[in-house]
Amino acid sequence: MKKLIILFVFLMGAFSFSHAQKFAIVDMEYIMKHVPAYESANEQLNQVSKKWQAEVEAKMQVVQNLYKTYQTEVVFMSPEMKTKRENEIVEKEKAAQDLKRQYFGPEGELYKKRQSLMKPIQDEVYNAIQTISNDKGYQLILDKSSSMNIIFSSPKIDISDEVLVKLGYSK
């Protein structure tokens, strides 16, 4: 009976090793640095962002100038003039904030621009990773650049260079 149990445990152990899961690591930051289209898209986003930021700052500067002028002239104004000027300043400030939200908000123009420029590149990288995963039988691929929980990964399981080759960019 003891021999049968030992044989059963041995067979179960051998069976579990034959179905061991394969996994790999990629470094998305490293991959993206080597994709020229990503760098170009990033540069475009930076230029658009700077342009829009300058536009918002110009509107805010107008508001600050109006407020400073209001403070210096407030003693000479009638109550109606004060109210009118205050409302004008508040309107301009609200317009500047709305513009900022339109450009930089969660669903703003910068977000949409980033999606339109980056999504095709990210999809291409994802498809290359998925193809490699299917070809080599990986059940799990982790991104070491975005995970804070990976303390160490062996370079043997890093397939970042394979992904770059699959995309047509050799190291």
Stockholm file with secondary structure:
# STOCKHOLM 1.0

chainA/1-171         MKKLIILFVFLMGAFSFSHAQKFAIVDMEYIMKHVPAYESANEQLNQVSKKWQAEVEAKMQVVQNLYKTYQTEVVFMSPEMKTKRENEIVEKEKAAQDLKRQYFGPEGELYKKRQSLMKPIQDEVYNAIQTISNDKGYQLILDKSSSMNIIFSSPKIDISDEVLVKLGYSK
#=GR chainA/1-171 SS CHHHHHHHHHHHHHHHHHTCCCEEEECHHHHHHTCHHHHHHHHHHHHHHHHHHHHHHHHHHHHHHHHHHHHHHGGGCCHHHHHHHHHHHHHHHHHHHHHHHHHHSTTSHHHHHHHHHHHHHHHHHHHHHHHHHHHHTCSEEEETTTCSSCCCCCGGGBCHHHHHHHHTCCC
#=GC SS_cons         CHHHHHHHHHHHHHHHHHTCCCEEEECHHHHHHTCHHHHHHHHHHHHHHHHHHHHHHHHHHHHHHHHHHHHHHGGGCCHHHHHHHHHHHHHHHHHHHHHHHHHHSTTSHHHHHHHHHHHHHHHHHHHHHHHHHHHHTCSEEEETTTCSSCCCCCGGGBCHHHHHHHHTCCC
//
